[in-house]
Amino acid sequence: MSGPRDTIRKSMQRFKDRMFIIAVNSALYECADAVRAEAFQSISRGSASGKGHKPSPAGEPPNRDTGHLQANLETSQPKPMTARVTSKAEYAAALEFGTSN
């Protein structure tokens, strides 16, 4: 038979479990945002806009030209225990994964 102590103990455990998930989600988001910040910085290091712009070599971070790729970098948490860094730039996937060219 469960009494008031068991009810309180179970309630406290559920609270601890929720707090743990909140803490893990927060840490995941912070780590993903650090990846986003590093991607932003690595693109800036190859900055050469306009006439002097040169594409980056294969395997290297893209060189900045217009800033569109950087402006569209974002961190999100689409579901619990998951964090993503993406860019809404239409050519981001081609830069990340390459093309047949």
C-alpha positions in Angstrom: 0.0 0.0 0.0 1.4 3.4 -0.9 1.1 6.2 1.6 1.7 9.9 1.5 5.5 9.4 1.8 5.6 7.2 -1.4 3.4 9.8 -3.2 5.8 12.6 -2.2 8.9 10.5 -3.1 7.5 9.7 -6.5 6.6 13.3 -7.1 10.1 14.4 -6.1 11.7 11.8 -8.4 9.5 13.0 -11.4 10.6 16.6 -10.6 14.3 15.5 -10.5 13.9 13.7 -13.8 12.3 16.8 -15.4 15.1 19.0 -14.1 17.7 16.6 -15.4 16.1 16.7 -18.9 16.0 20.5 -18.8 19.6 20.6 -17.8 20.7 18.2 -20.6 18.7 20.1 -23.2 20.2 23.3 -22.1 23.7 21.9 -22.3 23.0 20.4 -25.7 21.8 23.8 -27.0 24.9 25.5 -25.6 27.2 23.0 -27.3 25.3 23.4 -30.6 25.5 27.1 -30.4 29.2 26.9 -29.8 29.5 24.9 -33.0 27.4 27.6 -34.8 29.7 30.3 -33.5 32.8 28.4 -34.6 31.3 27.9 -38.1 30.6 31.6 -38.2 34.2 32.4 -37.3 35.7 29.9 -39.7 33.7 31.4 -42.6 35.0 34.9 -41.6 38.6 33.8 -41.6 38.3 33.3 -45.4 36.7 36.7 -46.0 37.3 38.2 -49.4 34.1 39.8 -50.8 33.5 41.1 -54.2 36.2 41.2 -56.9 38.9 39.6 -54.7 36.7 36.7 -53.7 38.2 33.2 -54.3 36.3 30.0 -53.6 37.7 27.9 -50.8 39.6 24.7 -51.5 37.8 21.4 -51.1 37.7 20.3 -47.5 38.2 23.8 -46.1 35.5 26.1 -44.6 33.8 28.2 -47.3 35.3 31.7 -47.9 32.9 34.5 -47.1 31.6 36.4 -50.1 28.1 38.0 -49.4 27.6 36.9 -45.8 24.4 35.1 -46.7 25.6 31.7 -45.4 26.6 33.2 -42.1 23.5 35.3 -41.7 21.4 32.1 -42.1 23.3 30.0 -39.5 21.0 29.0 -36.7 20.8 26.7 -33.7 17.6 24.9 -32.9 16.2 22.1 -30.7 13.6 20.3 -32.9 12.8 17.8 -30.1 14.1 17.0 -26.6 17.6 15.7 -26.3 18.5 16.9 -29.8 20.2 20.1 -31.0 20.9 21.2 -34.6 23.0 23.7 -36.4 21.8 24.6 -39.8 21.9 27.3 -42.4 18.8 28.3 -44.4 21.1 29.4 -47.3 19.9 27.5 -50.4 23.5 26.4 -51.2 24.5 25.4 -47.7 24.2 21.6 -48.3 26.3 21.8 -51.5 29.0 23.5 -49.5 28.8 21.1 -46.7 28.5 17.8 -48.6 30.0 18.7 -52.0 28.6 18.2 -55.4 29.6 16.2 -58.5 31.4 19.3 -59.7 
